[in-house]
Amino acid sequence: MRSEALRGLQSSLALWSLNSDSELVYNADSGIGSTSPKGASKRYGVEWNNHVVLGRYLLFDADLAWTHARYAINNDNGQSGSLIPNAVSKVALLRATVRHLGPWSAGMETRFIGPYPLSQDGSLTAPSALVTNLRLRRQLSPGFAVSLDLLNLLNRDYYDIAYEQDYRVTPSAPIVPNGITVHPGEPRELRATLQLSF
């Protein structure tokens, strides 16, 4: 369902459902980082997207999504529970953009990813992530622009990637079962970008 009934607002709402015969799950212990098929799954959710134009200069975007994801058969795949590892249930995005200030434009974006299970029984979970970025851009010529980004403005700790994995601290150490392997998100950083279009 999509509406432009209010001037300057484009809003859409989607309800969806997906039944799959099998799930492809990342297998970090394979040695090459492959995927393996698991049991059938059922997913359903809702997505709500909003784009607001306020006059000539201001744009706002607000997007929300919620998903319910489970294996179709409880205790499938030789494990207890029905949660699908790494299936995120809640995400959100809020963005504000200022444009048409001569050659200048600027924006702020905040992304939220809710906590999600790393194991089928839910005993291991990844924490939520909230990251805010700022951007300042100047168009120097029709085909050349420079941008300055301040990433992770609030310098929050978060994970880019997290998954369940058995591991060893050293090659001769015993295996640590049900461990969590993560790739931490970048700390606050400043990034400059030159863009050439032709």
MITOR-330028 format. One record per residue (C-alpha): residue in three letters; y, x, z. Coordinates in steps of 0.1 Angstrom, whole numbers, plus 5000, padded with zeros to 4 digits. Layout:
% MITOR-330028
ALAYXZ...
***
This chain:
% MITOR-330028
MET500050005000ARG503450144990SER506850014996GLU510450094986ALA511849775001LEU514349975022ARG516950165003GLY516350545005LEU512850495021GLN509550545003SER506650465026SER502950445019LEU499950345040ALA496350415030LEU493250305047TRP490050475035SER486350515041LEU483950785029ASN480150795032SER478451115022ASP474751185017SER475251535033GLU477951755049LEU478552115038VAL479152315070TYR480452675071ASN477752915083ALA479453225097ASP476153375107SER474853395072GLY476153745067ILE478253645037GLY479953335051SER478353065032THR477952685036SER474752495043PRO473952125038LYS473651905069GLY473051535076ALA474751235061SER478151145074LYS480550855078ARG484350895078TYR487250655079GLY490850685086VAL494450595080GLU497350795064TRP501050705067ASN503550885046ASN507350845047HIS510151005026VAL513750925035VAL516751015014LEU520050985034GLY522951025009ARG523251324987TYR522451595012LEU519651495037LEU515951445031PHE513351365058ASP509551355055ALA507251215082ASP503451215075LEU500751115099ALA496951095094TRP494051005117THR490351045108HIS487150935125ALA484251165114ARG480651145126TYR477151225114ALA475450895103ILE472450965126ASN473051075162ASN471351395172ASP470751495135ASN470351855123GLY468251945153GLN471251935176SER472551675201GLY475551465194SER477151325163LEU480451515159ILE481151705127PRO482252065135ASN485752145123ALA486551785114VAL490151745124SER491051395136LYS494851405139VAL497451575118ALA501251525114LEU504151675095LEU507851635101ARG510351795077ALA514151785074THR515951925044VAL519651985037ARG520452035000HIS523152044974LEU525452254996GLY526652444966PRO523952704959TRP522652674995SER519852465010ALA518052475043GLY515052305060MET512952275091GLU509252185092THR506952115121ARG503252075116PHE500751945142ILE496951975140GLY495151805168PRO492151945187TYR488851935169PRO485151995178LEU483452325170SER480052205180GLN478051885172ASP477851785209GLY481551845215SER480952115242LEU483152355222THR486552255208ALA489552415192PRO492952355208SER495752175190ALA498352365171LEU502152295168VAL504152525145THR507752505134ASN509252695105LEU512852735093ARG514052815058LEU517452915043ARG517652935005ARG520353044981GLN520252994943LEU521853304928SER521453204892PRO519552934873GLY516353144873PHE516853354905ALA516853254942VAL516453424975SER514853265006LEU514753365043ASP512053205064LEU511753215102LEU508053135107ASN506653015140LEU510152965154LEU508952885190ASN506453175189ARG503552955199ASP499953075202TYR497652895178TYR494552945157ASP494552955119ILE490752945120ALA488252865147TYR484452805145GLU481352835166GLN479353155161ASP476753355180TYR477953715181ARG477454055197VAL480154265214THR478454585201PRO475454625177SER473154705206ALA474454435230PRO472554105235ILE473553805214VAL476253585230PRO475253225221ASN477652945214GLY480653175211ILE483953085194THR485353305167VAL489053265159HIS491753405136PRO494953385156GLY498053245139GLU500953485132PRO503553525159ARG507253465151GLU508253655120LEU511053685095ARG510153675058ALA512353725028THR511353594994LEU512753664959GLN511953394933LEU512253454896SER511753154873PHE511453194835
***
